[in-house]
């Protein structure tokens, strides 16, 4: 099958959307599918206001149309609500081509943290974007309920996985720090709520792995914390496995792949009881959730590391990719152009 995937999130960005798409594309190609990934590398871009690490494509429709016409896809999947996503939506509607989409990111809440735009307006924007999709894929049941309460239709599950061969327990710690080691892994941005983690009054050492626009301010505010910046591959896996607990303070993620990566490394996760953690964390089995993040962290420190690993082993990327593939089966239609 020829599958076109359109996304505004792509390398060199480092986040869950990019990891999900890159892993899914790799498995689909291994299975013999032909993939066209239309991403910001195909276009002129400018830095996103307030978040310059994210490039936004300039007038991508004409180039996207040319790429899609040449590729002649059997299925189109639109991954993000940015300029490239809107170009894919426009193309699909003009050609009467049913498409699927994914709700990866809580876009309205992210915007609200930066600009005082009412959530009702932002949700109307993304609801219009996804409203014409045959299926809009979501990662968790709690996220599905939230979107349904906002008027979204045609929601289907597409779960997330973890590479259990790459992320695994490692007996030799590479962090010679005061115990316990409490670690945050992910983008260092305002929507990740990292300040809640760094403000905890707990013994031991707080470590932050990742980079982003909030890093400089947080380093100045919390000089006792260790900021290691962006890490990857084996270095990242070894650092993660060296932690005693991973703290996931975000209240706006739709899933949080790093939680599964921590569990695969034998590391319990502490988090708030919000969308994402509610669907992944079971108190006492693989971490702890509580409205008091200090209590959640203290409780998570006592969770058995073997049970965290066993939970992660049940979440393979191959199973998630089969789920994705079942939702984007080709269903091309013909007809006259329709207005978007």
N, C-alpha and C positions, 0 to 999 in steps of 0.2 A: 504494500500500500504506500502511496505517496502522501505524506502528511506534512502540511505546512503549519508551523508554530510561529506565532507573532508575539514578541515580547519586548517591552521597554527596559526590562531588567536583564542584564547580561554582563559578561566579563568586560572590564576588570572588577566589577562590583562583586562583593563577597557577601552573600546573604542566602536565606533559605530558598527564595524563589529561584535564584540562579543554580543552586545546588540541586534542587528538585528537577528543574528542566534539563540540566546537563546530564544528570544521572539517567533520567527517563529517556532522553534522546539516545544516549549510549546503548542502553538495553534494547530499545526499538531497532537501532541499526544492527545490533548483534542478531536480532531475530529476522533480519532481512528486509526491514522497512526502509524506505527512502525518505529522509527528513530534510526539509528546508526550514531553517531557523532564521526568520527575519528579525533582526535586532539592531541596536543603535550603530553597530559597526558598518552598516550599509548606508548610513546617512550622515549629513552634516549635523552636528549637535551643539547645544549650548548648556552650560551648567544650570541645574535646577536651582531656582532661588531658595535660599536658606539651607540648601543641601547640595553643595557644589560637586560632591562625589558622584552624583547621579546625573548622567547626561540625558537631555531631552532632544529628540530628533526634530529637525526643522522640516516642515511640510513634506512628510514622508509618503503621501498617498501615491504620487505618480511613480516613484521608484518601487514602492511595494506592489503596485498593480503590474508593473513590468515583470517583476520577479515571480509573482503568482501566475501570470499568464504563461510565462516560459516554463514554469514548473508543472502546470496543469495538475493541481493536487486532487486527490480523492477525498481528503478531509482537511478542514481548516480548524485550528484551535487557537484562540486568542487568550493570552495569559495575563495581560495587564491593561489597566485603564488609561494608559498614557497615549501620546500621539501615534505610536505604531499600532497600539491596540485599536484606536479609533479608525485608523486607516484600514486595518483588516476588517473591522465591522462594516465600514462603508463599502468596501469591495464585495464582501459577502452579500450584503443586502442588494447592491446594484446588480449582482449576477444571480440573484435568487439561490444562493448557495448556503444551505444550512451550516451553521458553525457552532462550536462549543466554546465555552469560556471557563476561566477559573477565578474564584475570589480568593486570591492569595493573601492580600494585605488589607488591614482595616483602614483603608484610605481616608474615610471621613474623620476618624479620630486622629490620624496622623496630621491631616491638614489643620484640624482644630487646635492642635498643640502649637502650631506656627502662625496661623492667621485666624482672627476671630470670626470665622464663617460658621453659621448655625449648622449643626449636624443634619437637620432636616434638609437643607439645601444640598449638602455633600452627598447624602444618601439618595436624594432624587437624581443626582448626576450619575452615580454608579448604578442605580436601579435602571435608569434609561439605557446605560451602556450594556448591561447584562440582559435586559428584558427581551431582546430578540434572539438570544441564544437558545438552541434546542435543549441544551443542558448547561447549567452553571455548576461547576464542580467545587465542593467545599471539603475541607479536610476532617471536620469533626461534627458530631451531633449537636453540640452546644452552639457552634457557629451557624449550623443550619437553622436552628430554632431562632437565633438572633436575627438572621436575615429574613426568615419568614415573617417575623413580627414587624419587619420594616417593609413588607410588601413584595419581597422577591419571590419569583416562581421558578419552577423547573429545576430545583436544586437536587444534585446527586452527589454521592460520596466518592471522593478520590483521596484515599488515605496517604500517609507518608511512611517512608522506610528508613533504614539505617544500614550502613555497610559494616556488618558484624566482624568481617575479617580485618578491616582497617582499624575500627574502634574496638578495643578489647582491653581487659585488665592487664596491667603490667606491674609485676611485683617490685620493680626497682623504681623508686620515686626519683624524679629529676628536679624536684623542688625542695631544696634544703632550707626550709622556712619554719618559723614557729607554728606549731600545730594548734588547732586544726587548720587546714588550708581550705578556705572558702573561695570558690572561683566563679566568675562570670565569664561567659563566652558569647560573643556576638558583636553586632554593630554598636558602636559607642555613640548613641544618638538620644535625643530627648525622649522619644517615644518608648525607649527601652526601660525608662524608669530606674536607671542604675543608681541614682542617688539614694533611693530607698535601701538598696543593698549596702552601699558604702557607709551609710549612716548607722548601721546596726552596731550596738554595743555588745560585742562578743570577743572572747579571747581568740588568739590565733592570728592568721594572716589573710587579708583579702587580696585576691589577684584578679586582674581584668585582662582578658585576652580579646583583642579586637581593636578596631580603629574607627574613627568617625568624627563628625563635627563637634561633639561634646567632650572629646578627650582632653583638650587643653584645659578647659575650665574645671573638669573633674580632677585632673591631676593637681591643680593648684589648690582646690578645696580639700582634697583628701591625700595629703603627702605621705601618709602612713601606708597607703595601699600600693601594691606593686602593679604597674601598668606595663604589660609585655608587648603591646602592639599586635599587629597582625601576624599570625603564624599559620603554617599550613602543613599538610602531609604528615609524615611521621613525627615531626616536632610537635605539631598540635596534638596528635593522638597521645603522645607520651606525657605532655603537660596535663591534658585532661585526665588521664588515668592516675596522675599523681595527686589529684585533689581528693579531699575528704567529703566534700559536698559541692554540688553546683547550684548556685542561687540564680533563679530565673525570675527577676522582679517585674517583668513586663506585664501590663494589664491590657495590651492592645494587639498581641500576636494572635493570628488565627490558628497556629499550631505550635511552632517552635521546634525545628528539627534538632537543635542542640540538646534538647531534653533526651531524645532517643540516643544521641551520640554519647551523652554522659552515661546513661544506663548501660549501653553496650560496653562501656569502659569500666563498669562496676561501680559507678559513682551515683549515689542517690541525689535527687533533685528537690530543692525547696522552692516553693512558689506560692503565689496568691491563688485562691479558688476562683479563677476566671476562665473564659474560653481558652482552650489549648491545654493548660495544666489539668483542668477538670476532666478532660477526655483521656489523659495520658497517665496521670499520677494516681496511684492508689496508696493511701496512707499506710505506712508500715511495710509495703511490698517493694516499692521502688523510689520512695521519697515521702514528702509530706507537704500538704497544702493547708494554709491557715491565713486568715485575714491579718494576723500578727506575723510578719515575716521573720521576726526573731524566733518565735516559737517554732515556726515551720523549719527553720534552719537547725535549731537545736534538736528537734525530733528527727530530722533527716539524718543527722550524724549517727544515729543509732540503728539505721536501717541496714540490713544485711546486704553486702555487696554482691553476693552470688545471686540473690533473688532479683537484683536490678539487671544483671546480665541475662538471666533466663527470660525476663520480660522482653528485653530487646531482641532476643533471638527469634521471637515470634513475628517480627515486623521486617520482612525482607523487601527490598526494592523491586524484586521480580514480581511479587504478588501485587504491589502497588501499580506497576506498569501494566500488568494484565487488566487491572481495574480501569486504568486510564484508557487502554485500547478498546475495551468493551463499550466505552461511552462515546468514542469518536469513530465508530464504524461508518464507512462512507455511505452517504445518502444524498448524492448530488441530484439536483433538480434542474430543469431547464425552463426558460420562460423569458418574458421581456424584463427590461430593467425596472427596478422598483426604487422608490425614493427612500433614503435612509431616515 
